[in-house]
Amino acid sequence: MTQVINEFNDKSIPLIIGCIIGMILGVPIFLIYGTPAFVIPLSEALNAGRGEVSGAINLGILGNLIAAPLIGKLSDKYGSRKMILLGVVFLSITLASYSLAQNTFHLIIISLTMVFFAAGTGPMTYSKIISAWFNRKRGFALGLTLAGMGIGAMIIPILNQFLIDNYGWRVAYQYLGLIVFIISFPPLFFTLKDKPPVEDGLPNQEENSAEFREGVSVKEALSSGTFWIIAIGFLFVAIGNSGLLGHLQPILIDSGLTTERAAFYAGAMGFGLIIGRAVAGYLLDIYHAPYVAIAFLAGPFLAYIFFLSGISTEYAIIPIILFGIGMGAEFDVTPYLLSRYFGLKNFSVLFGFQIVTFSLGTGFGPTIMGFGYDIYGSYNYTMISAMVSLAIGCILVSRLGEYKFKVEHAH
């Protein structure tokens, strides 16, 4: 582990801690991992089907179609720190605004507003900062940072269920908005820096600074087959993964588990995410990234097989953890691939375009799963289609070739 730690010191460690806190309470956590606890109470309160509720909330993800490239461009021009801090403020306000919803149309408007204005709290901005600070151990640093999403995925379902059970879903959303601002804004304000200062003398900062200016143009990247293999490959991966993710708690509750136990099991997936992101990040610095991604996606396959097998969900915690481990490689791999194939010069805007396709998949997956339940009274058919989607994604990712931008190895 000594080769890993030699790029971490008293200047970079607070930065990583701040990024981890930001990822714990970023917009993907509440839109993706925090939504399942609200599906049933929202469905009952708004007199709507589960597919309608899931579709209304996840339609907000489509806000990334405009927001992600825009925030990416602004991050490259003005810095990611500003986009993150503004995003935290808007995330706090829009989360609390869910408490005002009276129908599914309100859910759509609030979700679209939240994603558009709080997009800066997603992985794109944090990945740009981490990529600027680290080179040789970039994969491990990204893994640690994005493991914050795993911590969030472990905590937020349990917190949401606790707040809903004790205060109702409207007050729960108000508390969540307050929690986001109080816990995340101060540490982010004091720890985030877009680049390592020259006077700090961090290892590799000269080569990192040079690499920060290297990279292909946006036009060249968008005309590259490699870019679209990554985009379309992870679109299918997102569809496959997000379906189960968006309905995990309803699936467990339908099978007879209490709401508290279902929330605990859903939180266990976050534990898997932490393991997956840390380990995948470490492996990215050693092995070819597409192979790492494909190996980890075995976890979601096993989880779907378990739920289709008819085995009691009392034993579901292990496949749920495996599902989390497999999902852990998603967001580690995408920014890493972009930095290695296209450089860092236009990293954020390119990542923004990738998030557009990924968001389409993340939005469609739970919606398809929800409408499948409403039509057939079961999730089985859509689980099978999700497995097919994962297989297509793996095949596409396996087609990626050698990196264009070098990896410096420590000796």
C-alpha positions as CSV (number, residue, x, y, z in Angstrom):
1,M,0.0,0.0,0.0
2,T,3.0,2.3,0.3
3,Q,2.8,3.2,-3.4
4,V,-0.8,4.3,-2.9
5,I,-0.2,6.5,0.1
6,N,2.8,8.4,-1.4
7,E,0.5,10.8,-3.2
8,F,-1.6,11.5,-0.1
9,N,-0.4,14.1,2.5
10,D,-1.7,16.9,4.8
11,K,-2.8,19.0,1.8
12,S,-4.6,16.4,-0.3
13,I,-6.2,14.4,2.5
14,P,-8.6,17.2,3.7
15,L,-9.6,17.7,0.1
16,I,-10.5,14.0,-0.3
17,I,-12.5,14.1,3.0
18,G,-14.4,17.2,1.8
19,C,-15.1,15.5,-1.5
20,I,-16.3,12.3,0.2
21,I,-18.7,14.4,2.4
22,G,-20.0,16.1,-0.7
23,M,-20.6,12.8,-2.4
24,I,-22.5,11.4,0.6
25,L,-25.0,14.2,0.3
26,G,-25.0,14.8,-3.5
27,V,-28.0,15.0,-5.8
28,P,-27.6,11.3,-7.1
29,I,-27.9,10.0,-3.5
30,F,-31.3,11.6,-3.0
31,L,-32.7,11.1,-6.5
32,I,-31.5,7.5,-7.0
33,Y,-30.8,5.9,-3.6
34,G,-33.2,8.0,-1.5
35,T,-36.2,7.6,-3.7
36,P,-37.2,4.0,-2.9
37,A,-38.3,4.8,0.6
38,F,-40.7,7.4,-0.7
39,V,-42.3,5.3,-3.5
40,I,-45.0,3.7,-1.4
41,P,-46.0,6.7,0.7
42,L,-46.0,9.0,-2.3
43,S,-48.0,6.4,-4.3
44,E,-50.6,6.3,-1.5
45,A,-50.7,10.0,-0.7
46,L,-50.9,11.2,-4.4
47,N,-53.2,8.3,-5.5
48,A,-50.8,7.2,-8.2
49,G,-49.2,3.9,-9.3
50,R,-45.6,3.0,-8.4
51,G,-44.6,3.4,-12.1
52,E,-46.1,6.8,-12.2
53,V,-44.4,8.0,-9.0
54,S,-41.0,6.5,-10.1
55,G,-41.4,7.9,-13.5
56,A,-42.2,11.4,-12.2
57,I,-39.2,11.5,-9.9
58,N,-36.8,9.9,-12.2
59,L,-37.9,12.1,-15.1
60,G,-36.0,14.7,-13.2
61,I,-32.8,12.9,-14.2
62,L,-33.5,14.1,-17.8
63,G,-32.6,17.5,-16.5
64,N,-29.0,16.3,-17.0
65,L,-29.6,16.5,-20.7
66,I,-28.9,20.2,-20.5
67,A,-27.4,20.6,-17.0
68,A,-24.6,18.1,-17.3
69,P,-22.8,19.6,-20.4
70,L,-23.5,23.1,-19.1
71,I,-22.1,22.5,-15.7
72,G,-19.2,20.7,-17.3
73,K,-18.4,23.6,-19.5
74,L,-18.8,26.1,-16.6
75,S,-16.6,23.9,-14.4
76,D,-13.8,23.8,-17.0
77,K,-14.0,27.6,-17.3
78,Y,-14.7,28.8,-13.8
79,G,-13.7,25.9,-11.6
80,S,-15.6,23.0,-10.1
81,R,-15.6,24.4,-6.5
82,K,-18.0,27.2,-7.5
83,M,-20.4,24.8,-9.2
84,I,-20.4,22.5,-6.2
85,L,-21.1,25.2,-3.6
86,L,-24.0,26.6,-5.7
87,G,-25.3,23.1,-6.2
88,V,-25.4,22.4,-2.5
89,V,-27.6,25.5,-1.9
90,F,-30.1,24.6,-4.7
91,L,-30.1,20.9,-3.6
92,S,-31.1,21.9,-0.1
93,I,-33.9,24.2,-1.3
94,T,-35.4,21.7,-3.9
95,L,-35.3,18.7,-1.5
96,A,-37.4,20.6,1.0
97,S,-39.7,21.6,-1.9
98,Y,-40.8,18.0,-2.3
99,S,-42.9,18.5,0.8
100,L,-45.2,20.8,-1.2
101,A,-46.1,18.3,-3.9
102,Q,-49.8,17.6,-4.4
103,N,-49.6,15.4,-7.5
104,T,-47.1,13.7,-9.8
105,F,-46.8,16.8,-12.0
106,H,-45.4,18.6,-9.0
107,L,-42.9,15.8,-8.5
108,I,-41.7,16.2,-12.2
109,I,-41.2,19.9,-11.9
110,I,-39.4,19.7,-8.6
111,S,-37.2,16.9,-9.8
112,L,-36.3,18.7,-13.0
113,T,-35.5,21.8,-11.1
114,M,-33.3,19.9,-8.6
115,V,-31.3,18.1,-11.2
116,F,-30.8,21.2,-13.3
117,F,-29.7,23.5,-10.6
118,A,-27.9,21.0,-8.3
119,A,-26.1,19.1,-11.0
120,G,-22.8,20.5,-9.6
121,T,-23.1,18.2,-6.6
122,G,-22.7,15.1,-8.8
123,P,-19.6,13.0,-9.5
124,M,-18.6,15.1,-12.5
125,T,-17.3,18.1,-10.6
126,Y,-15.6,16.1,-7.8
127,S,-13.9,13.8,-10.4
128,K,-12.5,16.8,-12.2
129,I,-10.9,18.1,-8.9
130,I,-9.5,14.7,-8.0
131,S,-8.1,14.1,-11.5
132,A,-6.3,17.4,-11.3
133,W,-4.7,16.5,-7.9
134,F,-3.7,12.9,-8.7
135,N,-2.1,11.1,-11.6
136,R,-0.3,7.9,-10.6
137,K,-2.9,6.9,-8.1
138,R,-5.9,8.6,-9.8
139,G,-8.0,5.5,-9.8
140,F,-7.6,4.9,-6.1
141,A,-8.2,8.6,-5.3
142,L,-11.4,8.5,-7.4
143,G,-12.4,5.3,-5.8
144,L,-12.1,6.8,-2.3
145,T,-14.0,9.9,-3.3
146,L,-16.8,8.1,-5.1
147,A,-17.1,5.7,-2.2
148,G,-18.8,8.6,-0.5
149,M,-21.8,7.7,-2.7
150,G,-21.7,4.2,-1.1
151,I,-21.7,5.8,2.4
152,G,-24.7,7.9,1.3
153,A,-26.5,4.9,-0.2
154,M,-25.9,3.1,3.1
155,I,-27.2,5.9,5.4
156,I,-29.9,7.7,3.4
157,P,-32.4,4.8,3.0
158,I,-32.3,4.2,6.7
159,L,-32.5,7.9,7.5
160,N,-35.3,8.4,5.1
161,Q,-37.4,5.6,6.5
162,F,-36.8,6.8,10.0
163,L,-38.0,10.3,9.1
164,I,-41.0,9.0,7.2
165,D,-42.0,6.7,10.0
166,N,-41.7,9.3,12.7
167,Y,-42.7,12.6,10.9
168,G,-44.4,11.7,7.6
169,W,-43.0,12.0,4.1
170,R,-43.5,15.8,3.8
171,V,-41.6,16.7,7.0
172,A,-39.0,14.1,6.1
173,Y,-38.2,16.0,2.9
174,Q,-37.9,19.3,4.9
175,Y,-35.5,17.8,7.3
176,L,-33.4,16.4,4.4
177,G,-33.0,19.8,2.8
178,L,-31.8,21.2,6.2
179,I,-29.4,18.3,6.7
180,V,-27.8,18.7,3.3
181,F,-26.9,22.3,3.9
182,I,-25.7,22.1,7.5
183,I,-23.6,19.0,7.1
184,S,-22.0,19.5,3.6
185,F,-21.7,23.2,2.9
186,P,-19.2,24.2,5.6
187,P,-16.6,21.4,5.0
188,L,-16.9,21.9,1.2
189,F,-16.3,25.6,1.5
190,F,-13.1,25.2,3.5
191,T,-11.5,22.1,1.9
192,L,-12.2,22.3,-1.9
193,K,-9.5,23.6,-4.2
194,D,-9.7,23.1,-8.0
195,K,-5.9,22.5,-8.3
196,P,-3.0,21.8,-5.9
197,P,-1.2,25.2,-5.2
198,V,2.3,25.4,-6.6
199,E,3.8,26.4,-3.3
200,D,2.6,23.3,-1.6
201,G,5.1,21.1,-3.4
202,L,2.8,18.1,-3.7
203,P,4.3,15.0,-5.4
204,N,3.6,14.9,-9.1
205,Q,2.0,18.4,-9.1
206,E,4.2,19.6,-12.1
207,E,3.1,16.6,-14.2
208,N,-0.4,17.0,-13.0
209,S,-0.5,20.7,-13.9
210,A,0.8,19.8,-17.4
211,E,-1.7,17.0,-17.8
212,F,-4.5,19.4,-16.7
213,R,-3.8,21.3,-20.0
214,E,-3.5,18.3,-22.2
215,G,-6.4,16.6,-24.0
216,V,-8.4,16.4,-27.2
217,S,-10.9,19.0,-28.3
218,V,-14.6,18.4,-27.6
219,K,-15.3,18.1,-31.3
220,E,-12.6,15.4,-31.7
221,A,-13.9,13.5,-28.7
222,L,-17.5,13.5,-29.9
223,S,-16.4,12.2,-33.3
224,S,-14.5,9.3,-31.7
225,G,-15.9,5.8,-31.7
226,T,-14.3,5.3,-28.3
227,F,-16.4,8.1,-26.7
228,W,-19.7,6.6,-28.0
229,I,-18.7,3.0,-26.9
230,I,-18.3,4.4,-23.4
231,A,-21.5,6.4,-23.6
232,I,-23.7,3.7,-25.0
233,G,-22.1,0.9,-23.0
234,F,-22.8,2.6,-19.7
235,L,-26.2,3.7,-20.9
236,F,-27.2,0.0,-21.0
237,V,-25.3,-0.7,-17.7
238,A,-27.3,2.1,-16.1
239,I,-30.6,0.8,-17.3
240,G,-29.8,-2.7,-16.0
241,N,-28.6,-1.5,-12.6
242,S,-31.0,1.3,-11.8
243,G,-34.2,-0.8,-12.3
244,L,-33.5,-2.9,-9.2
245,L,-32.0,0.0,-7.4
246,G,-35.1,2.2,-7.8
247,H,-37.5,-0.5,-6.5
248,L,-35.4,-2.4,-4.0
249,Q,-37.3,-1.4,-0.9
250,P,-40.7,-2.0,-2.4
251,I,-39.6,-5.4,-3.6
252,L,-38.4,-6.3,-0.1
253,I,-41.6,-4.9,1.5
254,D,-43.8,-6.8,-0.9
255,S,-42.0,-10.0,0.0
256,G,-43.0,-9.6,3.7
257,L,-40.1,-7.7,5.2
258,T,-40.9,-4.8,7.6
259,T,-40.1,-1.2,6.4
260,E,-37.3,-1.0,8.9
261,R,-35.6,-4.2,7.8
262,A,-36.1,-3.3,4.1
263,A,-34.4,0.0,4.7
264,F,-31.5,-1.8,6.5
265,Y,-31.1,-4.2,3.6
266,A,-31.2,-1.3,1.1
267,G,-28.5,0.4,3.3
268,A,-26.4,-2.7,3.1
269,M,-26.1,-2.1,-0.7
270,G,-24.3,1.1,0.3
271,F,-21.8,-1.0,2.2
272,G,-21.2,-2.9,-1.1
273,L,-20.8,0.4,-3.0
274,I,-18.1,1.5,-0.6
275,I,-16.2,-1.8,-1.1
276,G,-16.7,-1.8,-4.8
277,R,-15.6,1.8,-5.3
278,A,-12.5,1.6,-3.2
279,V,-11.4,-1.8,-4.6
280,A,-12.3,-0.9,-8.2
281,G,-10.4,2.4,-7.9
282,Y,-7.3,0.6,-6.6
283,L,-7.5,-2.0,-9.5
284,L,-7.9,0.7,-12.1
285,D,-4.3,1.7,-11.4
286,I,-3.2,-1.8,-12.1
287,Y,-5.4,-3.4,-14.7
288,H,-7.1,-2.3,-17.9
289,A,-10.2,-0.3,-16.8
290,P,-12.8,-2.0,-19.1
291,Y,-11.8,-5.4,-17.7
292,V,-12.3,-4.1,-14.1
293,A,-15.7,-2.8,-15.0
294,I,-16.9,-6.1,-16.6
295,A,-15.6,-8.2,-13.7
296,F,-17.5,-6.1,-11.1
297,L,-20.8,-6.2,-13.1
298,A,-21.1,-9.9,-12.2
299,G,-22.5,-8.6,-8.9
300,P,-25.7,-7.2,-10.3
301,F,-26.2,-10.3,-12.4
302,L,-26.0,-12.5,-9.3
303,A,-28.5,-10.2,-7.5
304,Y,-31.1,-10.5,-10.3
305,I,-30.7,-14.2,-10.4
306,F,-31.3,-14.4,-6.6
307,F,-34.5,-12.4,-6.8
308,L,-35.8,-14.4,-9.8
309,S,-35.0,-17.7,-8.0
310,G,-37.8,-17.5,-5.5
311,I,-35.4,-17.8,-2.5
312,S,-36.7,-16.0,0.6
313,T,-35.7,-12.4,0.8
314,E,-34.7,-13.1,4.4
315,Y,-31.4,-14.1,2.8
316,A,-31.3,-11.2,0.4
317,I,-28.6,-9.1,2.2
318,I,-25.7,-11.0,0.6
319,P,-26.8,-10.5,-3.1
320,I,-27.8,-6.9,-2.2
321,I,-24.2,-6.3,-1.0
322,L,-22.9,-8.0,-4.2
323,F,-25.2,-5.7,-6.2
324,G,-23.7,-2.7,-4.5
325,I,-20.1,-3.9,-5.1
326,G,-20.9,-4.3,-8.8
327,M,-22.5,-0.9,-9.0
328,G,-19.4,0.5,-7.3
329,A,-17.4,0.2,-10.5
330,E,-19.7,2.3,-12.6
331,F,-18.8,5.9,-11.7
332,D,-15.2,5.0,-10.9
333,V,-14.6,3.6,-14.4
334,T,-16.3,6.3,-16.5
335,P,-14.2,9.4,-15.3
336,Y,-11.1,7.3,-15.3
337,L,-11.7,6.2,-18.9
338,L,-12.3,9.7,-20.0
339,S,-9.1,11.0,-18.5
340,R,-7.1,8.2,-20.1
341,Y,-8.6,8.3,-23.5
342,F,-9.2,12.1,-23.9
343,G,-7.1,13.9,-21.3
344,L,-8.2,16.5,-18.8
345,K,-8.4,19.7,-20.9
346,N,-12.1,19.3,-21.5
347,F,-12.7,16.6,-19.0
348,S,-15.8,18.1,-17.3
349,V,-17.7,18.9,-20.4
350,L,-17.0,15.5,-21.8
351,F,-18.1,13.9,-18.6
352,G,-21.2,16.0,-18.8
353,F,-22.1,14.4,-22.1
354,Q,-21.4,11.0,-20.6
355,I,-23.7,11.8,-17.7
356,V,-26.5,12.7,-20.3
357,T,-26.5,9.1,-21.6
358,F,-26.0,7.6,-18.2
359,S,-28.9,9.7,-16.8
360,L,-31.2,8.4,-19.6
361,G,-30.4,4.9,-18.4
362,T,-30.8,5.8,-14.7
363,G,-34.2,7.4,-15.5
364,F,-35.5,4.7,-17.7
365,G,-34.5,1.7,-15.5
366,P,-36.8,2.4,-12.5
367,T,-39.6,3.7,-14.7
368,I,-39.6,0.5,-16.8
369,M,-39.4,-1.6,-13.6
370,G,-42.3,0.3,-12.0
371,F,-44.6,0.1,-15.0
372,G,-43.7,-3.6,-15.3
373,Y,-45.0,-4.1,-11.8
374,D,-48.2,-2.1,-12.5
375,I,-48.9,-4.1,-15.6
376,Y,-48.0,-7.6,-14.5
377,G,-48.1,-7.4,-10.8
378,S,-44.6,-8.7,-10.7
379,Y,-41.0,-7.4,-11.3
380,N,-39.9,-10.7,-12.9
381,Y,-40.2,-9.7,-16.6
382,T,-38.4,-6.4,-16.2
383,M,-35.6,-8.1,-14.1
384,I,-34.9,-10.4,-17.1
385,S,-34.8,-7.4,-19.4
386,A,-32.4,-5.6,-17.0
387,M,-30.0,-8.6,-17.2
388,V,-30.1,-8.4,-21.0
389,S,-29.3,-4.7,-20.8
390,L,-26.3,-5.4,-18.5
391,A,-25.0,-8.0,-20.9
392,I,-25.2,-5.6,-23.9
393,G,-23.3,-3.0,-21.8
394,C,-20.5,-5.4,-20.9
395,I,-20.1,-6.4,-24.6
396,L,-19.7,-2.8,-25.7
397,V,-17.2,-1.9,-22.9
398,S,-15.1,-4.9,-23.8
399,R,-14.5,-3.3,-27.2
400,L,-12.4,-0.5,-25.8
401,G,-8.7,-0.4,-26.7
402,E,-5.5,1.0,-25.3
403,Y,-5.3,4.3,-23.5
404,K,-4.2,7.4,-25.4
405,F,-3.0,9.4,-22.4
406,K,-0.2,7.7,-20.3
407,V,-0.3,6.4,-16.8
408,E,2.7,7.3,-14.7
409,H,3.6,4.5,-12.3
410,A,5.4,5.0,-9.0
411,H,8.6,3.1,-8.4
